[in-house]
Amino acid sequence: MGQQQQWSPEMEAAIRAAQQRVCALHAELTRWNLVVWTAGNVSERVRGSAPDGSDDLMVIKASGVTYDQLTPDHMVVCDLDGNLLRGEHSPSSDTAAHAYVYRHLPEVGGVTHTHSSYATAWAACGEPIPCVLTMMGDEFGGEIPIGPFALIGDDSIGRGIVETLSNSRSRAVLMQNHGPFTVGRDAQASVKTAAMVEEVAKTVFLARQLGTPLPIPADKIDALYQRYQHVYGQH
């Protein structure tokens, strides 16, 4: 059990709201068939008052709890070194990876990890998903890249995520032999991207059964990405 640290009333309220959001978002993982049993996790950054983010926290799913048992209290609170600060349960085994992403990508407010079947199949082959769908140009700005093989337990996965995404417009990476990690401005955005990853992974796989998918020219990908990110929807 982690130290039950106390924060200001404002920070306490922000933490509790994040716990409720992150708990609810785990139901989206099962709704979209992105996880099985206790695999997968969602986290969200809780921003503190320091301009440099040094007092930011994260809320993440507890390890090994089945999805139908999850409550907001199963969303534990850690610092951005992955240390447990509040919670009666051990944090996810992927906590070090999430923490590394938050420390090195300050714009990221949410991280999601799944083992969704089609996306993980691409990861098992060590092959990026080519940008052959307009929705990929919209959402990812190109292919979904492959990250390096890394073992769970330290920040090796996090390093691979950051290194790969630093060279890509994509908000998703397929960690080789492991599965997809997605990032977003908040936890909901990262979950949406996780669902999109699985959808395009499946569609491109099916397209390959029919023939050779046609690549989209780079300039058209740029136009798709620009429109979707800055014009589409409500801003």
Phi, psi and chi 1 to 4 in degrees:
 res  aa     phi    psi   chi1   chi2   chi3   chi4
   1 MET       -  135.0 -178.1  178.8   68.3      -
   2 GLY   -79.4  161.0      -      -      -      -
   3 GLN   -58.2  131.2  176.1 -172.8   -1.3      -
   4 GLN   -87.4   78.2  -57.0  -56.2  -68.7      -
   5 GLN   -71.8  149.9 -173.4  165.7  -26.6      -
   6 GLN  -108.4  146.1  -59.2  -61.0  -46.7      -
   7 TRP  -129.2  179.4  -67.8  -82.1      -      -
   8 SER   -63.4  158.2   69.1      -      -      -
   9 PRO   -56.0  -36.4  -27.0   35.4      -      -
  10 GLU   -65.9  -43.7  -65.7   79.2   10.3      -
  11 MET   -68.8  -38.4 -165.4   64.6  167.6      -
  12 GLU   -59.6  -42.9  -68.9  -79.5    0.5      -
  13 ALA   -65.2  -40.0      -      -      -      -
  14 ALA   -65.5  -39.8      -      -      -      -
  15 ILE   -63.6  -46.6  -70.4  168.6      -      -
  16 ARG   -63.8  -40.5 -168.8   61.0 -174.8  169.4
  17 ALA   -63.3  -40.7      -      -      -      -
  18 ALA   -64.8  -40.5      -      -      -      -
  19 GLN   -60.3  -40.9  -72.6  176.1  -51.8      -
  20 GLN   -67.5  -42.6  -67.0  170.9  -19.0      -
  21 ARG   -63.5  -48.8  -78.1 -167.2  -59.7  -89.1
  22 VAL   -66.0  -38.2  172.4      -      -      -
  23 CYS   -60.5  -48.1 -179.4      -      -      -
  24 ALA   -62.3  -35.8      -      -      -      -
  25 LEU   -69.0  -25.9  -75.6  167.8      -      -
  26 HIS   -63.6  -27.3  -80.2   87.8      -      -
  27 ALA   -66.9  -27.0      -      -      -      -
  28 GLU   -68.4  -31.1  -63.9  -62.3  -52.8      -
  29 LEU   -63.4  -42.8  -59.0 -172.4      -      -
  30 THR   -74.0  -35.8   56.9      -      -      -
  31 ARG   -58.7  -40.3  177.2 -172.9  176.8 -162.6
  32 TRP   -96.7   13.7  -64.1  101.4      -      -
  33 ASN    55.8   45.5  -63.6  -43.6      -      -
  34 LEU   -97.9   -8.9  -55.6  179.8      -      -
  35 VAL  -143.3  161.9  -65.5      -      -      -
  36 VAL  -131.5  150.5  -63.9      -      -      -
  37 TRP    52.4 -117.1 -159.4 -122.1      -      -
  38 THR  -109.3    6.5   64.1      -      -      -
  39 ALA   -68.2  155.5      -      -      -      -
  40 GLY    89.8  161.3      -      -      -      -
  41 ASN  -166.8  153.5   37.8   72.6      -      -
  42 VAL  -125.6  142.0 -179.8      -      -      -
  43 SER  -135.6  161.4   70.5      -      -      -
  44 GLU  -140.2  139.6 -176.0  166.3  -84.1      -
  45 ARG   -75.6  137.8 -176.4 -163.6  -64.4  -95.6
  46 VAL  -112.0  111.2 -178.5      -      -      -
  47 ARG   -78.7  134.5  -62.5 -168.7 -174.9  -85.8
  48 GLY   -89.8 -158.8      -      -      -      -
  49 SER   -96.2  -14.6   57.9      -      -      -
  50 ALA   -74.0  129.6      -      -      -      -
  51 PRO   -58.4  -30.4  -22.8   33.2      -      -
  52 ASP   -86.5    3.8   63.3   -3.2      -      -
  53 GLY    75.2   11.3      -      -      -      -
  54 SER   -68.0  -19.8   57.3      -      -      -
  55 ASP  -109.0   16.2   60.0  -11.2      -      -
  56 ASP   -64.7  151.9  -72.3   -0.7      -      -
  57 LEU  -124.8  172.9  -55.0  172.4      -      -
  58 MET  -138.2  148.2   72.9  170.9  177.0      -
  59 VAL  -109.9  129.4  167.2      -      -      -
  60 ILE  -144.5  153.5 -169.8  167.8      -      -
  61 LYS   -60.5  141.7  171.9  178.0  170.4  -77.6
  62 ALA   -69.7  154.9      -      -      -      -
  63 SER   -77.5  136.8  178.7      -      -      -
  64 GLY    72.8   16.8      -      -      -      -
  65 VAL   -98.7  129.5 -178.5      -      -      -
  66 THR   -69.1  153.1   57.2      -      -      -
  67 TYR   -63.7  -33.0  -78.1   80.7      -      -
  68 ASP   -75.7   -8.8   59.9  -10.8      -      -
  69 GLN  -100.6   -6.7  -65.6  177.2  -41.5      -
  70 LEU   -67.1  136.6  -72.5  178.9      -      -
  71 THR  -131.4  167.3   69.2      -      -      -
  72 PRO   -54.6  -30.2  -30.2   37.9      -      -
  73 ASP   -71.1  -15.2  -73.1  -26.1      -      -
  74 HIS   -81.5   -4.7  -71.8  110.9      -      -
  75 MET   -92.1  101.2  -54.3  -59.9  115.8      -
  76 VAL   -84.5  160.9  -60.1      -      -      -
  77 VAL  -109.5  127.7 -177.2      -      -      -
  78 CYS  -129.5  159.0  -62.5      -      -      -
  79 ASP   -83.4  178.9   62.8   23.1      -      -
  80 LEU   -84.6   13.2  -63.0 -165.6      -      -
  81 ASP  -103.5    2.5  -70.5  -44.8      -      -
  82 GLY    86.0    8.3      -      -      -      -
  83 ASN   -78.4  133.1  -61.1  -52.4      -      -
  84 LEU   -72.3  124.0  178.7   62.6      -      -
  85 LEU  -109.9  -29.3  -59.6 -179.6      -      -
  86 ARG  -153.2  134.1  178.1  178.4  -66.3  174.4
  87 GLY   144.1  149.2      -      -      -      -
  88 GLU   -93.7    2.6  -59.2  -65.7  -31.3      -
  89 HIS  -130.3  156.0  -57.8   80.9      -      -
  90 SER   -69.8  142.1  -62.0      -      -      -
  91 PRO   -71.8  164.6   24.6  -31.8      -      -
  92 SER   -48.7  148.4  165.0      -      -      -
  93 SER   -65.9  -15.3   58.3      -      -      -
  94 ASP   -94.2   10.4  -69.1  -57.5      -      -
  95 THR   -58.1  -42.0  -64.6      -      -      -
  96 ALA   -61.4  -36.5      -      -      -      -
  97 ALA   -67.2  -46.8      -      -      -      -
  98 HIS   -60.2  -45.3  -70.8 -119.8      -      -
  99 ALA   -60.8  -41.4      -      -      -      -
 100 TYR   -62.5  -41.9 -171.6   94.1      -      -
 101 VAL   -60.5  -47.1  171.2      -      -      -
 102 TYR   -63.1  -38.0  -70.8  128.0      -      -
 103 ARG   -66.6  -33.6  -70.7 -159.7  -51.0  -86.6
 104 HIS  -105.5  -12.1  -68.6   84.9      -      -
 105 LEU  -126.0   82.3  -62.4  176.9      -      -
 106 PRO   -62.5  -20.4   19.4  -31.6      -      -
 107 GLU   -77.4  -14.9   71.2  -81.2   10.6      -
 108 VAL   -79.9  128.1  169.3      -      -      -
 109 GLY  -114.1   -6.7      -      -      -      -
 110 GLY  -153.1  146.2      -      -      -      -
 111 VAL  -135.2  136.8  178.4      -      -      -
 112 THR  -129.4  139.4  -64.3      -      -      -
 113 HIS  -128.9  130.8  170.7   48.3      -      -
 114 THR  -133.0  172.4   77.1      -      -      -
 115 HIS  -120.0   40.2  -64.8  158.9      -      -
 116 SER   -57.1  141.0   57.4      -      -      -
 117 SER   -59.6  -52.5  -61.1      -      -      -
 118 TYR   -70.9  -44.1  -76.6   89.2      -      -
 119 ALA   -61.9  -39.7      -      -      -      -
 120 THR   -69.6  -29.2  -57.6      -      -      -
 121 ALA   -63.9  -41.8      -      -      -      -
 122 TRP   -62.5  -41.0  -72.5   86.2      -      -
 123 ALA   -62.6  -38.0      -      -      -      -
 124 ALA   -64.2  -30.9      -      -      -      -
 125 CYS   -85.7   -6.3  -67.1      -      -      -
 126 GLY    63.7   35.3      -      -      -      -
 127 GLU  -122.0  127.7 -174.8  175.7   -8.2      -
 128 PRO   -66.3  155.3   24.2  -32.3      -      -
 129 ILE   -86.9  116.0  -55.9  174.9      -      -
 130 PRO   -69.8  151.4   26.7  -34.6      -      -
 131 CYS   -83.2   91.2 -172.1      -      -      -
 132 VAL  -122.1   10.3  -64.8      -      -      -
 133 LEU  -130.0  140.3  -58.3  168.1      -      -
 134 THR   -60.9  -33.7   57.8      -      -      -
 135 MET   -66.0  -24.8   66.4 -173.3  -64.0      -
 136 MET   -72.9  -40.9  -69.0 -172.0   67.5      -
 137 GLY   -60.4  -43.0      -      -      -      -
 138 ASP   -58.5  -56.8  -70.6  -16.9      -      -
 139 GLU   -82.4  -39.8 -177.4   72.3   24.1      -
 140 PHE  -112.3  -13.1  -56.6  104.4      -      -
 141 GLY    67.4   24.5      -      -      -      -
 142 GLY   145.8 -158.6      -      -      -      -
 143 GLU   -67.9  161.0   70.1  176.0   19.1      -
 144 ILE   -93.0  114.4  -59.6  175.1      -      -
 145 PRO   -78.8  163.0   30.3  -36.1      -      -
 146 ILE   -97.0  133.8  -75.6  -74.3      -      -
 147 GLY   -98.2  167.3      -      -      -      -
 148 PRO   -71.6  160.1   28.3  -36.4      -      -
 149 PHE   -66.3  136.6  176.8   82.4      -      -
 150 ALA  -153.4  145.9      -      -      -      -
 151 LEU   -88.2  149.2  -67.3  175.1      -      -
 152 ILE   -74.5  146.9  -60.6  172.0      -      -
 153 GLY   132.3  -27.3      -      -      -      -
 154 ASP  -133.9 -157.3   58.5   19.8      -      -
 155 ASP   -92.0   16.5   61.1   11.4      -      -
 156 SER   -59.6  -41.6  -61.6      -      -      -
 157 ILE   -64.9  -43.9  -67.6  174.1      -      -
 158 GLY   -58.7  -42.4      -      -      -      -
 159 ARG   -61.2  -42.6  -70.3 -161.4  -53.7  -89.7
 160 GLY   -64.3  -38.9      -      -      -      -
 161 ILE   -62.4  -50.5  -64.7  168.6      -      -
 162 VAL   -64.7  -44.6  170.2      -      -      -
 163 GLU   -60.6  -41.3  -70.4  167.4    4.3      -
 164 THR   -71.6  -46.9  -55.2      -      -      -
 165 LEU   -70.7  -22.7  -65.6 -174.9      -      -
 166 SER   -67.0  -18.1  -65.0      -      -      -
 167 ASN  -111.6   22.8  -63.7  -54.3      -      -
 168 SER  -150.7  152.5  172.7      -      -      -
 169 ARG   -81.9  -11.6  -71.9 -170.0  -63.1 -156.3
 170 SER   -63.8  145.6  174.9      -      -      -
 171 ARG  -101.7   18.2  -67.8 -171.3  -64.9  -92.4
 172 ALA  -138.8  146.6      -      -      -      -
 173 VAL  -137.9  140.5   54.2      -      -      -
 174 LEU   -98.4  105.7  -52.9  177.2      -      -
 175 MET   -74.9  124.5  -68.0  -59.9  -73.1      -
 176 GLN   -53.4  132.3 -177.9 -179.6  -47.4      -
 177 ASN    63.1   12.9  -57.3  108.3      -      -
 178 HIS  -127.5  -71.3 -171.4  167.7      -      -
 179 GLY   155.8 -176.2      -      -      -      -
 180 PRO   -83.0  143.4   25.9  -31.8      -      -
 181 PHE  -123.2  136.6  -77.5   79.7      -      -
 182 THR  -128.5  151.6   60.2      -      -      -
 183 VAL  -127.4  161.0  -58.6      -      -      -
 184 GLY  -163.2  177.0      -      -      -      -
 185 ARG   -66.8  -23.0   64.9 -177.0  178.7  -83.6
 186 ASP  -152.6  179.7   53.7   27.0      -      -
 187 ALA   -64.0  -39.5      -      -      -      -
 188 GLN   -60.6  -42.6 -177.6  175.9   13.8      -
 189 ALA   -62.5  -38.0      -      -      -      -
 190 SER   -69.8  -33.4   70.2      -      -      -
 191 VAL   -69.5  -41.6  170.6      -      -      -
 192 LYS   -57.5  -44.4  176.5 -148.8  171.4 -175.7
 193 THR   -64.2  -36.9  -60.2      -      -      -
 194 ALA   -61.5  -40.0      -      -      -      -
 195 ALA   -66.9  -39.1      -      -      -      -
 196 MET   -65.6  -39.4  -63.2  -74.7  -76.1      -
 197 VAL   -57.3  -47.7  167.2      -      -      -
 198 GLU   -65.4  -38.2 -178.5   63.3    2.8      -
 199 GLU   -62.5  -47.2  176.9   67.3   14.9      -
 200 VAL   -73.5  -32.6  -59.5      -      -      -
 201 ALA   -60.3  -42.3      -      -      -      -
 202 LYS   -68.1  -45.3  178.2  179.3  179.2  179.7
 203 THR   -64.3  -43.2  -57.8      -      -      -
 204 VAL   -68.2  -36.5  179.1      -      -      -
 205 PHE   -59.1  -47.2  168.4   82.1      -      -
 206 LEU   -64.1  -38.0  -67.0  172.7      -      -
 207 ALA   -61.3  -36.4      -      -      -      -
 208 ARG   -67.7  -23.7  -78.3 -166.3  167.4 -177.9
 209 GLN   -73.2  -23.7  -47.5  -44.1  -59.2      -
 210 LEU   -90.2  -25.6  -65.0  172.2      -      -
 211 GLY   166.8 -148.3      -      -      -      -
 212 THR  -103.3  113.9  -58.1      -      -      -
 213 PRO   -59.9  144.0  -23.1   34.4      -      -
 214 LEU   -88.9  123.7  -58.3  174.5      -      -
 215 PRO   -68.6  150.9   24.4  -33.1      -      -
 216 ILE   -93.8  130.6  -59.7  174.1      -      -
 217 PRO   -56.9  148.0  -23.8   34.0      -      -
 218 ALA   -57.7  -40.0      -      -      -      -
 219 ASP   -67.3  -32.3   62.6  -36.5      -      -
 220 LYS   -72.4  -35.5  -60.2  -60.8 -169.7  -67.1
 221 ILE   -61.7  -43.9  -66.5  173.7      -      -
 222 ASP   -59.2  -42.8  -69.4  -18.0      -      -
 223 ALA   -66.6  -41.6      -      -      -      -
 224 LEU   -61.4  -46.4  -71.9  163.8      -      -
 225 TYR   -64.2  -44.5 -175.2   75.3      -      -
 226 GLN   -60.6  -46.2  176.7   67.9   21.5      -
 227 ARG   -63.9  -47.7 -178.9 -162.4   64.9   87.2
 228 TYR   -67.0  -39.5 -172.3   76.0      -      -
 229 GLN   -77.4  -25.9  -61.3  -60.8  -38.6      -
 230 HIS  -123.1  -12.8  -59.2  -70.1      -      -
 231 VAL  -121.2  -42.6  177.7      -      -      -
 232 TYR   -63.2  143.7  173.3   82.4      -      -
 233 GLY    76.6 -161.0      -      -      -      -
 234 GLN   -99.2  127.9  -54.4  -59.5  -46.1      -
 235 HIS  -125.1      -  -66.1  -84.6      -      -
